């Protein structure tokens, strides 16, 4: 009997395979920019002539922005609704938020002296616009009410309290690009960009390193004026530490902004 081959075969049955080494994927570390400063572009009063150009400029330059819409304007025409839908369809870049139903019908003091009626106005806008966030901006008034800061005038304080109780974040602004009687930008693009630099430098924003710019859609109706918007954004993009964000990413929002 041939014992050796038999023992060899038997030994093979008990040979253990060497343990397999687990392959752990190498995940690159995300290095946060410790010098980052966040810019929030916000456009009010749309949908209006000019809204389309705002959408186009931000899309072409790939920057995030927030559109505070007036529900009455959205309901006026198929064209207005198409602009509204263009904002909603680009969730990567844009957020659509509540800027009231009526924009006070131009009667600011009367509107704010009746806070219960004004709250209903915002709730109506919410039902029409159906935003996916709880951000509101008051017509013609720079008021703030978030977890990180509260700043209101006596005129609007009663309404702000009611909006707060209803779960809204009231969003103001740090810098406004003004328009003239014809609805055209007053300051140059270079001036606005320099003001952003200055406000950051001297920490003159509601929240440190976070700056909200207020603009109005109608300011950019013409190609000449929308080019100024593109120029301003281009100047800001030259700073490697400036990052554009939607206001839903603003720090200190109640309920995470939803």
C-alpha beads as a LAMMPS data file, in Angstrom:
LAMMPS data file: protein, C-alpha beads

258 atoms
257 bonds

1 atom types
1 bond types

-500.0 500.0 xlo xhi
-500.0 500.0 ylo yhi
-500.0 500.0 zlo zhi

Masses

1 110.0

Atoms # bond

1 1 1 0.000 0.000 0.000
2 1 1 1.307 3.376 -0.917
3 1 1 1.036 5.350 2.324
4 1 1 2.844 8.517 1.226
5 1 1 0.388 9.645 -1.488
6 1 1 -2.522 8.928 0.847
7 1 1 -1.010 11.045 3.627
8 1 1 -0.330 13.862 1.171
9 1 1 -3.968 13.950 0.015
10 1 1 -5.168 13.844 3.612
11 1 1 -2.943 16.769 4.512
12 1 1 -4.399 18.848 1.695
13 1 1 -7.863 18.560 3.218
14 1 1 -6.700 20.405 6.315
15 1 1 -4.638 23.124 4.700
16 1 1 -6.057 26.445 5.811
17 1 1 -6.223 29.272 3.294
18 1 1 -4.343 32.350 4.381
19 1 1 -6.723 35.009 5.737
20 1 1 -7.874 37.470 3.142
21 1 1 -6.885 41.064 3.764
22 1 1 -9.898 43.373 3.788
23 1 1 -9.643 46.111 1.205
24 1 1 -10.465 49.436 2.870
25 1 1 -11.226 52.194 0.382
26 1 1 -9.212 55.357 0.839
27 1 1 -11.605 58.263 1.342
28 1 1 -10.013 61.624 0.668
29 1 1 -10.267 64.001 3.577
30 1 1 -12.437 67.059 3.031
31 1 1 -10.428 70.056 4.141
32 1 1 -12.680 72.834 5.378
33 1 1 -11.690 76.355 4.428
34 1 1 -11.034 78.017 7.776
35 1 1 -11.160 81.397 6.030
36 1 1 -14.477 80.733 4.287
37 1 1 -17.015 83.543 4.103
38 1 1 -20.531 82.878 2.875
39 1 1 -22.465 85.100 0.479
40 1 1 -26.238 84.760 0.105
41 1 1 -27.675 86.330 -3.033
42 1 1 -31.368 87.132 -2.596
43 1 1 -33.824 88.540 -5.126
44 1 1 -37.157 90.078 -4.101
45 1 1 -40.552 90.792 -5.655
46 1 1 -40.670 88.280 -8.497
47 1 1 -41.844 86.822 -10.671
48 1 1 -41.343 90.011 -12.678
49 1 1 -39.627 91.157 -15.840
50 1 1 -36.010 90.665 -14.886
51 1 1 -36.512 87.401 -13.011
52 1 1 -35.537 85.399 -16.074
53 1 1 -32.238 87.275 -16.381
54 1 1 -31.472 86.687 -12.690
55 1 1 -32.059 82.976 -13.192
56 1 1 -29.905 82.933 -16.331
57 1 1 -26.965 84.789 -14.776
58 1 1 -26.883 82.618 -11.645
59 1 1 -27.199 79.457 -13.733
60 1 1 -24.422 80.448 -16.117
61 1 1 -22.096 81.372 -13.247
62 1 1 -23.192 78.354 -11.197
63 1 1 -23.975 80.274 -8.003
64 1 1 -26.715 79.580 -5.488
65 1 1 -29.440 82.159 -4.824
66 1 1 -32.732 82.663 -3.014
67 1 1 -35.826 84.144 -4.647
68 1 1 -38.393 85.765 -2.334
69 1 1 -41.560 85.629 -4.408
70 1 1 -44.847 87.523 -4.194
71 1 1 -47.769 85.122 -4.569
72 1 1 -49.951 87.720 -6.289
73 1 1 -47.282 88.183 -8.965
74 1 1 -46.963 84.424 -9.415
75 1 1 -50.703 84.146 -10.052
76 1 1 -50.944 86.905 -12.653
77 1 1 -49.981 85.082 -15.843
78 1 1 -48.691 81.884 -17.416
79 1 1 -45.356 83.621 -17.958
80 1 1 -45.048 84.446 -14.247
81 1 1 -45.838 80.843 -13.370
82 1 1 -43.233 79.643 -15.850
83 1 1 -40.590 81.769 -14.078
84 1 1 -41.769 80.407 -10.743
85 1 1 -41.404 76.854 -12.096
86 1 1 -37.903 77.563 -13.432
87 1 1 -36.814 78.438 -9.901
88 1 1 -38.430 75.355 -8.403
89 1 1 -36.971 73.039 -11.024
90 1 1 -33.367 73.948 -10.184
91 1 1 -33.194 72.797 -6.568
92 1 1 -29.409 72.566 -6.737
93 1 1 -28.942 76.294 -7.190
94 1 1 -32.187 77.945 -6.118
95 1 1 -34.539 78.271 -3.187
96 1 1 -37.958 79.905 -3.494
97 1 1 -39.259 81.644 -0.362
98 1 1 -42.259 83.640 0.877
99 1 1 -42.382 87.415 0.352
100 1 1 -46.114 87.762 1.159
101 1 1 -49.173 87.554 -1.047
102 1 1 -49.820 91.269 -1.625
103 1 1 -46.553 93.061 -0.780
104 1 1 -48.871 95.267 1.364
105 1 1 -50.506 96.625 -1.815
106 1 1 -48.040 99.466 -1.310
107 1 1 -49.633 100.507 1.999
108 1 1 -46.870 99.568 4.398
109 1 1 -47.959 101.307 7.598
110 1 1 -51.545 100.132 7.277
111 1 1 -50.353 96.588 6.605
112 1 1 -48.058 96.452 9.639
113 1 1 -50.568 98.138 11.943
114 1 1 -52.855 95.152 11.324
115 1 1 -50.573 92.200 12.216
116 1 1 -53.365 89.592 12.246
117 1 1 -54.359 90.480 8.685
118 1 1 -50.706 90.618 7.662
119 1 1 -50.108 87.120 9.031
120 1 1 -53.041 85.834 6.972
121 1 1 -51.405 87.459 3.932
122 1 1 -48.227 85.424 4.489
123 1 1 -50.173 82.229 5.146
124 1 1 -52.073 82.739 1.878
125 1 1 -48.770 83.177 0.061
126 1 1 -47.497 79.979 1.641
127 1 1 -50.514 78.065 0.303
128 1 1 -50.026 79.445 -3.205
129 1 1 -46.238 79.359 -3.510
130 1 1 -45.824 76.081 -1.587
131 1 1 -42.195 76.731 -0.614
132 1 1 -40.251 73.850 0.896
133 1 1 -38.834 76.130 3.595
134 1 1 -40.138 78.388 6.358
135 1 1 -38.260 81.554 5.365
136 1 1 -40.123 84.829 4.926
137 1 1 -39.022 88.364 4.182
138 1 1 -41.084 91.407 5.081
139 1 1 -41.978 93.834 2.292
140 1 1 -40.014 97.061 2.553
141 1 1 -38.578 96.321 5.986
142 1 1 -35.264 94.871 7.131
143 1 1 -36.307 92.615 10.022
144 1 1 -34.618 89.505 11.413
145 1 1 -35.937 86.731 13.611
146 1 1 -33.902 83.513 13.767
147 1 1 -32.266 81.570 16.570
148 1 1 -29.071 83.565 16.026
149 1 1 -30.510 87.044 16.020
150 1 1 -33.554 89.245 16.337
151 1 1 -33.724 92.752 14.959
152 1 1 -37.000 94.545 14.295
153 1 1 -38.447 98.026 14.315
154 1 1 -41.411 98.875 16.539
155 1 1 -43.628 99.056 13.445
156 1 1 -43.199 95.415 12.435
157 1 1 -42.511 93.816 15.829
158 1 1 -46.122 92.619 16.403
159 1 1 -46.165 90.871 13.014
160 1 1 -42.692 89.386 13.543
161 1 1 -43.852 87.859 16.825
162 1 1 -46.844 86.285 15.102
163 1 1 -44.688 84.951 12.272
164 1 1 -42.310 83.516 14.861
165 1 1 -45.199 81.767 16.654
166 1 1 -46.334 80.367 13.305
167 1 1 -42.905 78.768 12.812
168 1 1 -41.387 81.184 10.296
169 1 1 -37.830 82.497 10.136
170 1 1 -37.853 86.196 9.249
171 1 1 -34.863 86.994 7.025
172 1 1 -33.409 90.446 6.580
173 1 1 -30.263 91.526 4.746
174 1 1 -26.800 92.958 5.395
175 1 1 -26.305 94.825 2.123
176 1 1 -28.759 96.200 -0.416
177 1 1 -28.008 96.960 -4.039
178 1 1 -30.342 99.916 -4.543
179 1 1 -32.345 100.841 -7.626
180 1 1 -33.554 104.205 -8.922
181 1 1 -37.014 105.399 -9.977
182 1 1 -36.618 103.620 -13.291
183 1 1 -35.844 100.364 -11.490
184 1 1 -32.201 100.341 -12.578
185 1 1 -29.171 99.580 -10.358
186 1 1 -27.753 102.676 -8.681
187 1 1 -24.323 101.517 -7.511
188 1 1 -21.742 99.942 -9.774
189 1 1 -20.925 96.256 -9.613
190 1 1 -17.432 97.107 -8.348
191 1 1 -18.870 99.221 -5.532
192 1 1 -21.194 96.444 -4.344
193 1 1 -18.363 93.901 -4.431
194 1 1 -16.134 96.261 -2.453
195 1 1 -18.883 96.711 0.155
196 1 1 -19.019 92.946 0.588
197 1 1 -15.283 92.977 1.287
198 1 1 -15.669 95.828 3.774
199 1 1 -18.574 94.328 5.700
200 1 1 -16.726 91.050 6.057
201 1 1 -13.504 92.788 7.064
202 1 1 -15.123 94.781 9.865
203 1 1 -17.582 92.077 10.917
204 1 1 -20.626 94.198 10.132
205 1 1 -23.044 91.403 9.286
206 1 1 -25.881 89.865 11.281
207 1 1 -23.867 86.652 11.696
208 1 1 -20.091 86.691 11.451
209 1 1 -18.731 85.511 8.091
210 1 1 -22.250 85.298 6.607
211 1 1 -23.506 88.111 4.378
212 1 1 -26.939 88.493 2.782
213 1 1 -27.300 90.724 -0.285
214 1 1 -30.738 92.098 -1.172
215 1 1 -31.541 92.790 -4.816
216 1 1 -34.781 93.089 -6.768
217 1 1 -35.611 91.144 -9.906
218 1 1 -36.779 94.192 -11.861
219 1 1 -33.311 95.751 -11.600
220 1 1 -32.013 93.351 -14.238
221 1 1 -34.619 93.622 -16.979
222 1 1 -32.151 94.701 -19.649
223 1 1 -29.061 92.889 -20.857
224 1 1 -26.943 95.890 -19.822
225 1 1 -28.178 95.735 -16.242
226 1 1 -28.052 91.959 -15.965
227 1 1 -24.437 92.202 -17.135
228 1 1 -23.795 94.301 -14.009
229 1 1 -25.161 91.470 -11.886
230 1 1 -22.841 89.035 -13.643
231 1 1 -19.923 91.416 -13.163
232 1 1 -20.573 91.742 -9.426
233 1 1 -20.763 87.975 -8.977
234 1 1 -17.619 87.540 -11.060
235 1 1 -15.725 89.993 -8.845
236 1 1 -16.774 88.121 -5.717
237 1 1 -15.791 84.784 -7.241
238 1 1 -12.227 86.064 -7.584
239 1 1 -11.883 85.671 -3.819
240 1 1 -11.185 81.954 -3.235
241 1 1 -12.687 82.116 0.261
242 1 1 -16.110 83.418 -0.785
243 1 1 -18.743 80.714 -1.117
244 1 1 -22.278 81.268 -2.409
245 1 1 -25.132 79.636 -0.525
246 1 1 -28.925 79.530 -0.489
247 1 1 -30.528 81.079 2.570
248 1 1 -31.778 77.661 3.659
249 1 1 -28.131 77.054 4.653
250 1 1 -27.993 80.179 6.825
251 1 1 -26.955 79.358 10.412
252 1 1 -29.460 79.461 13.238
253 1 1 -32.707 78.764 11.395
254 1 1 -35.605 77.472 13.467
255 1 1 -36.576 73.903 12.547
256 1 1 -33.616 73.754 10.199
257 1 1 -35.336 76.177 7.858
258 1 1 -38.147 73.761 7.039

Bonds

1 1 1 2
2 1 2 3
3 1 3 4
4 1 4 5
5 1 5 6
6 1 6 7
7 1 7 8
8 1 8 9
9 1 9 10
10 1 10 11
11 1 11 12
12 1 12 13
13 1 13 14
14 1 14 15
15 1 15 16
16 1 16 17
17 1 17 18
18 1 18 19
19 1 19 20
20 1 20 21
21 1 21 22
22 1 22 23
23 1 23 24
24 1 24 25
25 1 25 26
26 1 26 27
27 1 27 28
28 1 28 29
29 1 29 30
30 1 30 31
31 1 31 32
32 1 32 33
33 1 33 34
34 1 34 35
35 1 35 36
36 1 36 37
37 1 37 38
38 1 38 39
39 1 39 40
40 1 40 41
41 1 41 42
42 1 42 43
43 1 43 44
44 1 44 45
45 1 45 46
46 1 46 47
47 1 47 48
48 1 48 49
49 1 49 50
50 1 50 51
51 1 51 52
52 1 52 53
53 1 53 54
54 1 54 55
55 1 55 56
56 1 56 57
57 1 57 58
58 1 58 59
59 1 59 60
60 1 60 61
61 1 61 62
62 1 62 63
63 1 63 64
64 1 64 65
65 1 65 66
66 1 66 67
67 1 67 68
68 1 68 69
69 1 69 70
70 1 70 71
71 1 71 72
72 1 72 73
73 1 73 74
74 1 74 75
75 1 75 76
76 1 76 77
77 1 77 78
78 1 78 79
79 1 79 80
80 1 80 81
81 1 81 82
82 1 82 83
83 1 83 84
84 1 84 85
85 1 85 86
86 1 86 87
87 1 87 88
88 1 88 89
89 1 89 90
90 1 90 91
91 1 91 92
92 1 92 93
93 1 93 94
94 1 94 95
95 1 95 96
96 1 96 97
97 1 97 98
98 1 98 99
99 1 99 100
100 1 100 101
101 1 101 102
102 1 102 103
103 1 103 104
104 1 104 105
105 1 105 106
106 1 106 107
107 1 107 108
108 1 108 109
109 1 109 110
110 1 110 111
111 1 111 112
112 1 112 113
113 1 113 114
114 1 114 115
115 1 115 116
116 1 116 117
117 1 117 118
118 1 118 119
119 1 119 120
120 1 120 121
121 1 121 122
122 1 122 123
123 1 123 124
124 1 124 125
125 1 125 126
126 1 126 127
127 1 127 128
128 1 128 129
129 1 129 130
130 1 130 131
131 1 131 132
132 1 132 133
133 1 133 134
134 1 134 135
135 1 135 136
136 1 136 137
137 1 137 138
138 1 138 139
139 1 139 140
140 1 140 141
141 1 141 142
142 1 142 143
143 1 143 144
144 1 144 145
145 1 145 146
146 1 146 147
147 1 147 148
148 1 148 149
149 1 149 150
150 1 150 151
151 1 151 152
152 1 152 153
153 1 153 154
154 1 154 155
155 1 155 156
156 1 156 157
157 1 157 158
158 1 158 159
159 1 159 160
160 1 160 161
161 1 161 162
162 1 162 163
163 1 163 164
164 1 164 165
165 1 165 166
166 1 166 167
167 1 167 168
168 1 168 169
169 1 169 170
170 1 170 171
171 1 171 172
172 1 172 173
173 1 173 174
174 1 174 175
175 1 175 176
176 1 176 177
177 1 177 178
178 1 178 179
179 1 179 180
180 1 180 181
181 1 181 182
182 1 182 183
183 1 183 184
184 1 184 185
185 1 185 186
186 1 186 187
187 1 187 188
188 1 188 189
189 1 189 190
190 1 190 191
191 1 191 192
192 1 192 193
193 1 193 194
194 1 194 195
195 1 195 196
196 1 196 197
197 1 197 198
198 1 198 199
199 1 199 200
200 1 200 201
201 1 201 202
202 1 202 203
203 1 203 204
204 1 204 205
205 1 205 206
206 1 206 207
207 1 207 208
208 1 208 209
209 1 209 210
210 1 210 211
211 1 211 212
212 1 212 213
213 1 213 214
214 1 214 215
215 1 215 216
216 1 216 217
217 1 217 218
218 1 218 219
219 1 219 220
220 1 220 221
221 1 221 222
222 1 222 223
223 1 223 224
224 1 224 225
225 1 225 226
226 1 226 227
227 1 227 228
228 1 228 229
229 1 229 230
230 1 230 231
231 1 231 232
232 1 232 233
233 1 233 234
234 1 234 235
235 1 235 236
236 1 236 237
237 1 237 238
238 1 238 239
239 1 239 240
240 1 240 241
241 1 241 242
242 1 242 243
243 1 243 244
244 1 244 245
245 1 245 246
246 1 246 247
247 1 247 248
248 1 248 249
249 1 249 250
250 1 250 251
251 1 251 252
252 1 252 253
253 1 253 254
254 1 254 255
255 1 255 256
256 1 256 257
257 1 257 258
